Amino acid sequence: METLGTETAFEVLAKAKALEKKGKDVVHLEIGEPDFDTPKNIKEAAIKALNAGYTHYGPSAGIPELREAIAQYISETRGTKADPEEVVVTPGAKPIMFFAILACVNPGEEVLYPNPGFPIYESVVNFVGAKPVPIPLKEENDFRLDPEYVKENITKKTKMIILNSPENPTGGVLKWDDLRVIADCIAKRDDVIVLSDEIYSRIIYEAGHESIASLPGMKEKTILLEGFSKTYAMTGWRLGYGVMRKDLAQKVAQLMTNSNSCTCSFTQMAGIEALKGPQNEVEKMIAEFKKRREVIVSGLNKIEGITCKKPQGAFYVFPNVTGTGMDCRKLGDYLLNEAGVAVLAGTSFGKHGEGYLRISFANSIENIKKALDRISRVLKKR
């Protein structure tokens, strides 16, 4: 258990809530969830399902109707044919991450993963006794994973490569050329699998989403992780899924049986409506995120000691704060306690996050402007 890490976002949220109980006004830019409500049609589908009796156990791999809807959605959006038997529905997308590493990675093997990156990647790799091999994401490369670095660090012990695009915490987005190089690296390696975390696939601003599963021969080598939390503002519904080879899907479903039994039935029915129903609320949310992105990037670049690249996806900025002269973790604490602005230190996402902060713009423009003003004022006072 000592090998397991955590998500600092929840720790900072707890600190911020404690300060609020003491009367301090805090602007929350630490937590990674949309501040929008779940679309009405999805909530109504859940209520209808409740009243129709979807309150009992379902299949461990997911209700057939949802698995079919997901297979259709992936086939349409990734340009590769997906089968319902290749889909496993889980309570949130995070179990796919956990189950994929448990099912595929043995002690002593190596897993390449993005750093800075979602902290649970490294945590679970350590938990199974494998070796996490960080792939540095560099600002000068727009925080895109360097495929040549991946190529150089694949060894005989490599069992898995984790990709995340759009990326948390940087907002970086992988391009076709990046994915092709990675695919070529493992084309002749039947023992290497890719875990492609595409949870932010719909929240992308300048270009369309690209998936390594779409490349020839890569669908069989890829576990595609997706879900409803970010796109449909359904974080608390706990509904996600993985798409993978049938033999792997059977093993992951077996892990579901041994851990969760199944995913909540009426939530799954709401998921069908999310995929098949109107998408106008999603489009409105993404358009609003794009407006907020402009405000926060512009505002941060006006603060002395901070520079910020424009993210291509997700709803985070990853500003360089080395010019402030403060360690990023100390700066995060300082901004919370002195400015009442909750953000995350870049090192919460790995050692290569030093010198950066992760700031979520899943908050109103009014609150973002308030936070920017507070950050500017307290840094001037130092």
C-alpha positions, 0 to 999 in steps of 0.5 A: 500500500505504501507504493500507492500515490494520490491525487493532489487535487483532492488534497488541495480541495480539502485545504481550500474547503477548510479555509472557506469554513474559516471565512476565507473566499477561495477561487477554485481552479484546482479541481479537474471537472466541468463547472456545468450541470449534466445536460437535462436530457441525460438526467431525464433518461436516468430518472426514466430508467430508475422508474423503469426498474433499472436498479438491479445488477447488470452484466459485469462488462456493461448493459448490452445496449450501452456497449453497442452504443459505445461501439458505434460511437468509437467506430464513427469517431476513431475510423476503426470498427469496434465491436460491443464485445470489445467494450467494458463499462466501468464506474468511471474511466479510472478503473480501466487504467487500473485494470489494464495495468493489473491485467497486462503488466508484471512485476519487473516490467517497464511502462512508459508514461507521460511526465508531467502526467496524470499521477495515477499512471505512475501510482498503479505501475508502482503498485503492481511492482513494475518500473515506471519510465517517465517520458518528459513533456517539454514546453518547447515541444508544446508539451507533446510527447516526443516520439523519438524519446519513446523510441530510444527508451523502449527496451526488452522489458517494455510492456506498456506505453501510456498515451494521454491526448489531450493531456492532463495537466498540460493541455498538449495534443498529440498529432498524427506524426507523433502517433505514427512514430510510436506505432512504428516502434512497436509494430513488430512487438506483440508483447507491448500494448498501448493504453490510450487515455482519451478522456478529453477527446471532445474538449479540443480547440484547433484540430480534430482528435487523433487516436493511435487506435485508428492507425493500421494494426494498432487497434489490436495493440491498444486499450482505448480509455474513454468516458462521460465525466468530462464531455457531459459534465458527469463526474459524479455519475461514475461512468467510463469504458474501455475498448480493447481486444476481446480476450483482454475485454474478457479479463477486464470484465473478470476484474470488474466481477471481482471488484465492483460486480457491475456499473450502476444500471440506471447510470448506464441508461443515461450514458446511452442518451448522452451518446445518442441524444442531442450534442448542443450542450456539449458544443456550448460547453466547449465554446465557453471553455475556448473563451475562458482559455483566451482570458486566462492565457492572456491574463497570466502572460501579463503577470510578471514572472509567469509565462503561459502557452495556449493549451490545445485541448482539455481545460487546463493551463500549465504556466511556467512560474520559474520567473517568480523565483519560488518553488512551484509547491511553495507558490501553490501554497502561497497563492491559496493562503495569501490570494485565496486562489486554489491551484496545483503545483506542477510536481503533483504530476511528476518531477518534470512538472517542476517550475509550473502550475496546473490551473483549471479554467473550469470556472466562470470568466468572472472568477477567472478574472478575480483569480488573475487579479489576486495572483497579480496583486500578491506576487507584486507584494513579495 
